Amino acid sequence: MIFTQVKIISGTSHSSVSITENNVMTVIEKGVIKTANNYTTAVSFKGERSKLKLGDVRIESGATALATVKKHNIITMEKGSIKSGNQAAVEAHGQNSIIELGNVQIEATAAALQTGHNATITMEKGSIKAQGYAVQANGQNSMIKLGDIQIESEDGGISAHYKSIVTMEKGSIKGVRGIDLENGSIVKINNVQIEAKQQGAFVTNGSTLIMNKSFIKAKEDGIGIYLESLTGKNNDSRIGIAEKRTEIKLTDVVIEAGKAGISTQTYASQVNFNLKNSEIHSNVLIKNNVNSRFNFTLNADHSILEGGALVNPTDYMRVIFNLSNGTVWTPKISKEEKKAVSNGNLGGLLDISTRSRSAVSVLNLDNSTIVFDKPTNDQYQELHVGHAIPNAASRPAS
């Protein structure tokens, strides 16, 4: 990029900085930029094809702290801190605009990072504390790249929508929900620790989640990975199964979940769930919450699976387990499944015969093992392959 002018802004304090020219390089090496109200962006681009270099600068705004809304602009920031109010702290919405942050500390009332269509944000080292979803890739072909970042949120950690891409290399995520993927987006995670109160990952049809050397802990009533539909209803005529395929690829990943390792509420979808050298430990391995057209294939290679399969296979809802290369599956009697009562509330535990029954459509074992625990309250665990037998009598231990 060729610039017609280079501007160095000196001084220690500014109320805001707005760059209106095209093809200009602007440098602010240090200082404070602080707005006086809740609606002014602290640092913004209004021109095009320009670049802003920020050094050890402290930025505070009641609205957005740092934004590029025009095309082909670049912002870099090394060290420093950002504190924002009722809008995203850092926004890249201009087409082909780029924001690069290095060792920056962000404190946000809303989101910390947000991209629009064809924009990119890169953040290396540093930390994020946010009250809203911390990282939001919201535009088609937008990208957010994170490296060695510590994320804490009162809501969710990473959100990827509208065919966007988010990558994270090293770091941690703490929030109500760890990752949210929707509308055909892709999230790639490597060496990341996720601690979630509700869901480690929330994935809608057509999206892809790839995790390596990572850990998910979903506390108490938490779910490791929750699979949901785009439309919220069975709508086969509009969206075919192939178009709504969801891909989950976990390698050297451990999931610990209080309620369920995998929970599904999907319609007219196909899910390929791939595990290699990975572990899922939970009260229930997989639970399906709706009776709908649904194809779920679990491919587990040299992995450990703990928990029952609480699904009800039919001709149009197929659950296939392919266990290979020393995989061990230990079904358990669920300690959490409760009766539904009025007003959406839950009553007491379901009958132990129901909680002890697992079912899959197809089970393929290749040098792998299914291990049943000893009976509980004289009740054996049961595994049905094929159509489930919903009215099967309980089989007490003799």
C-alpha positions, 0 to 999 in steps of 0.5 A, spaced: 500 500 500 502 506 497 501 512 502 501 520 499 502 522 506 505 520 513 502 524 519 504 523 526 500 525 532 503 527 538 500 529 545 499 525 551 491 526 551 486 526 545 478 526 546 477 522 539 481 521 533 478 521 526 482 519 520 478 522 514 483 522 508 485 517 503 491 513 502 494 516 509 499 513 514 497 515 521 502 514 527 500 515 535 506 512 539 503 513 546 498 517 550 491 517 552 484 517 547 478 518 551 471 520 549 467 525 553 460 521 551 457 514 550 456 515 543 463 517 540 467 512 537 474 514 540 478 512 534 475 511 527 477 511 519 472 515 515 477 515 509 479 509 505 486 505 503 489 508 509 493 505 515 493 507 523 499 505 527 498 505 535 503 504 540 502 504 547 496 507 547 490 507 552 483 508 549 477 509 553 470 510 550 463 509 552 461 507 545 466 503 540 473 504 542 477 502 535 473 502 528 474 501 521 468 502 517 471 504 510 474 499 505 481 497 505 484 500 511 489 497 516 489 498 524 495 496 528 496 496 535 502 494 540 501 494 547 496 498 550 489 497 553 482 498 550 476 500 554 469 500 551 462 502 553 455 500 550 458 497 543 463 493 541 470 495 543 474 493 536 470 493 530 472 491 523 466 492 518 470 495 512 470 491 506 478 488 506 479 492 512 484 489 517 485 490 525 491 487 528 492 487 536 499 485 539 499 484 547 493 488 548 488 488 554 481 489 552 475 490 557 468 491 554 461 492 556 458 489 550 463 485 545 470 485 545 472 484 537 467 484 532 467 483 524 463 484 518 463 482 511 470 480 508 474 484 514 479 481 519 481 482 526 488 478 528 489 478 536 496 475 539 497 475 546 493 479 551 486 478 554 479 480 553 474 481 559 467 482 556 460 482 559 457 480 552 459 475 547 467 476 547 469 475 540 464 476 534 465 474 527 458 476 524 460 477 516 460 473 510 468 471 509 470 475 515 475 472 519 478 473 526 485 470 528 486 469 536 493 467 539 495 466 546 489 469 548 485 469 555 477 470 554 473 471 560 465 473 558 459 473 562 455 471 556 459 467 551 466 466 548 467 466 541 461 467 536 461 465 528 455 467 524 454 467 516 460 463 514 465 466 517 471 463 520 475 464 527 481 460 529 484 460 536 491 457 537 493 457 545 489 460 550 483 459 554 475 461 554 471 462 560 463 463 560 456 461 560 457 458 553 464 457 550 463 457 542 457 458 538 457 456 531 452 458 526 450 459 518 455 454 515 461 458 519 468 454 521 471 454 528 478 451 529 481 451 536 488 448 538 491 448 545 485 451 548 482 450 555 474 451 555 470 452 561 463 453 560 457 454 565 452 451 560 455 449 553 462 448 551 460 449 544 453 450 540 453 448 533 448 449 528 447 445 522 452 446 516 457 449 521 464 445 522 468 445 529 475 442 529 479 442 535 486 439 537 489 438 544 484 442 547 479 441 553 472 442 555 469 442 562 461 444 562 459 445 569 454 441 573 448 441 568 452 443 562 453 440 556 459 438 552 457 440 545 450 442 543 447 441 536 441 445 534 437 446 527 438 453 523 430 453 523 428 450 529 423 446 526 422 440 521 423 444 514 426 438 509 422 441 503 427 448 504 433 445 506 436 438 504 440 434 509 446 434 505 446 442 505 445 442 513 451 437 514 455 438 521 462 436 522 465 435 528 472 433 528 476 432 535 483 430 536 486 429 543 480 433 546 477 431 553 470 433 554 467 433 561 460 435 562 455 434 568 449 433 564 451 430 557 457 430 552 453 431 546 446 433 546 442 434 540 435 438 537 436 438 530 431 437 524 433 434 517 440 434 518 446 430 518 452 430 523 458 427 522 462 427 529 469 424 529 473 423 535 481 421 535 485 419 541 479 423 545 475 422 551 468 424 553 466 423 560 459 425 562 452 422 565 449 421 558 454 420 552 448 423 547 441 425 548 436 427 542 431 432 545 426 431 539 423 426 534 425 428 527 429 426 521 436 426 523 442 422 521 448 422 527 454 418 525 459 417 531 466 415 529 471 414 535 478 412 533 482 410 540 478 414 544 474 413 551 466 414 551 462 414 558 455 415 558 449 412 555 445 413 548 439 416 550 436 416 543 430 413 540 432 410 533 427 410 527 427 409 520 428 417 519 432 418 525 439 414 525 444 414 530 450 410 528 456 408 532 463 406 529 468 404 534 475 402 532 482 402 534 481 400 541 475 405 543 472 403 550 465 405 551 462 405 558 454 406 558 452 408 565 445 409 568 443 416 568 442 419 574 439 426 571 433 424 567 427 427 570 420 426 568 417 432 564 411 436 568 406 442 567 409 449 565 416 446 563 418 444 570 421 437 571 419 432 576 422 426 579 427 421 576 425 417 570 424 410 572 431 406 572 429 401 567 428 407 562 435 411 565 439 404 564 437 403 556 441 405 551 439 405 543 443 406 537 441 404 530 447 401 527 453 399 532 460 397 528 466 395 533 473 394 530 478 392 536 474 396 541 470 394 547 463 396 550 464 395 558 457 395 562 458 396 570 455 392 575 447 392 576 444 398 580 438 397 584 438 390 581 437 393 574 442 391 569 444 396 563 441 395 556 443 396 549 438 396 543 441 396 536 436 397 531 429 400 533 429 402 540 424 398 544 420 403 548 416 399 552 421 393 554 420 391 560 426 392 565 430 386 566 432 385 574 439 382 576 438 375 578 
